[in-house]
Amino acid sequence: MEEKIEEKQMSLKDKIDFLMEDRNSSQDKKKRKLRIPRKAKVRKGKIKKGWIGIIRVDENGNLSGEKQRLEDSTIRLKDKSYHSTDGSEIGFWQGKYPVIIQPTWRKNPIKIRQGDDKNETYGQKYIMARMLGDTIKVKTGGAKGILYIIGFGIAAYLGYMFFTGQL
């Protein structure tokens, strides 16, 4: 037991040497660059058509990437939630790819540039207009179709009666 106690006790110089070696070895490691998620990377052709990369932050802290089309200052994420931007939140990843960071619990993305982020209602009218535009319109052509089928049946019956001589 005496040997174990002696091994745990290190001199102050040994502790400092150990810490310096650990620090030097951690500096020698290659640092990897932070890369944009593949799903949030938008190429030149789609940029011209109005697409933008979105890094979505969920309530539980998960980060995910997706591409969405920016229409009338609004975006619709894959989880069917609508968000609005005024363009000041758009940043460029490595100067190439337009990206916004969108928390799912907020209506507006996080501002990357300096500015006041207190007002979150500036995009509400755009979001409501987009939601109305995306609603499914019920077609009333079903009733007309039934009338056409009944009319065709009556015409076929009258034609049959005329050709057989019963009319």
N, C-alpha and C positions, 0 to 999 in steps of 0.2 A: 503494500500500500504506500509505503514511503516513496517508491519510485514514481507512482502516478501523481502524487502531490508535487513532486519536484518537476515533472514534465509540464504541468499546467502553469507553473510560475515562470514567467519570462521576465527577463530584465527589460528595463525601459528602452535601452538601445535596440534590443531584439524586436520589440514591438514597433518601434519607429521604422526599422529596416523592413519589417514585414509590410507595414502600411505603405511605404514608399515603393516597394516592389509591386504591390497590388495596384497602386495608382499609375505607375509607369506601364504596366501591362494593359490596363484599361485604356490608356491613351494610344497604344499601338493598334488597337482594334479598328477595323475599317468602319466608318460611320455610313450607314445607308441613307440615301435620300428618301424623303417621304414622297410616295407616288400617289397620284390620283387614282381612285378606283376605276377599273376598266369600264364599268357600266356608266360612269359619269363623264367619260371622255368623248367630246363632240368634235368631229372633224370639220374641215373647211366647208364642204358641201352642205352639211346640215346647219352650220352656223349661218350661212347665207339664207337658209329657209326659216330661220327663227328658232332653232333649237338651242337649248342651254343645258349644261350639266348641273345636277343637283346633288349635293351631299346632304342627305337627310339624317337628322338626329332624332331618334325616338326617345320616348319618355324614360326608358330604362337605360339610356346611354349608348345604345347600339348605333353605329354609323353605317350607312349604306349609300350607294350611288345609283343614280338613274338619270336618264335623259328625258326631257320633256320639252314640248313646244311652248314657246312664250307667245300667248295670244292676248292682245288687249291688256297688257301688263299683268296677266294672271297666268298661273300654272295649275295643273291638276295632277297631283301625285298618283301613284299606282294604288294607294289605299283610299282613293276617291275623295281626298280632302283638297280644298281649293286654297291657294295662297296668292298674295299679290306683291308686286315689286314696282318701284318707281325708277329702277335702273341704277340707283346709287349703291345698291347692295351687291352688284355684279363685280366679281374679281376675276383675274386671269391667272390660271395655274401655269407657271413658268412662262408667262407672257403669250401663251398660245390658246388655251382652252377656257372659254367663259364658264364660270362656276359660281353658284350661290350656295350658302350654307343655310339650310332651312330646318329649324326645329319644328316638329309636328304640332306642338302645342301652341304655336304662335301663328298669326295670319301673315306676318311679314318676315322676310329673312333677316339674318344678322347683318348689320352694317359693317362692312370691312373698312371703309374709309371713315375719317373723323366726321362726326355729326351727331345731332340730337336724335336719340332713339326712343323718346318717350311717347310720341304719338303713333299709335298702331292702327288708327282707323282710316288712314288716307286711302287705303285700297278697298274698303268695304263695298263701295258702289260698283267697282269693277268685278269683284268676286260675285256679287249678287247677279249682275248682268250675265256673267259667264255661266252661272248655275242655271239661270233661266234659259239660256241658249242651248245648254246641254241636256235639258229635259227631253224625254221621249214624247213625241207628239202622237196621239192616238188617231189613227186614220179612220174615217167614217165610210170607207169604200166597201165595207162588209155588207151593209144594207143594200147598196146598189147592186152588188153581185148577186144577192138572193133574188132581187127583182128581175135581173136579166135572165137568170135561170128559169124562173116561173114564166116569164114572157116567151122564152124559147120553147118551153114545154107546151104552152098553149098554141103557139104557131105550128109546132110539129103535129099536134093533135088535129088542128084545123086542116092542115095539109093532107094528113092521112084520110080524114073524112071526105075531103074534096076529091081525092084521087080514087077512092073506093066507091064513090057515087052515093054515099049515105047523106050527103049534105045538099 
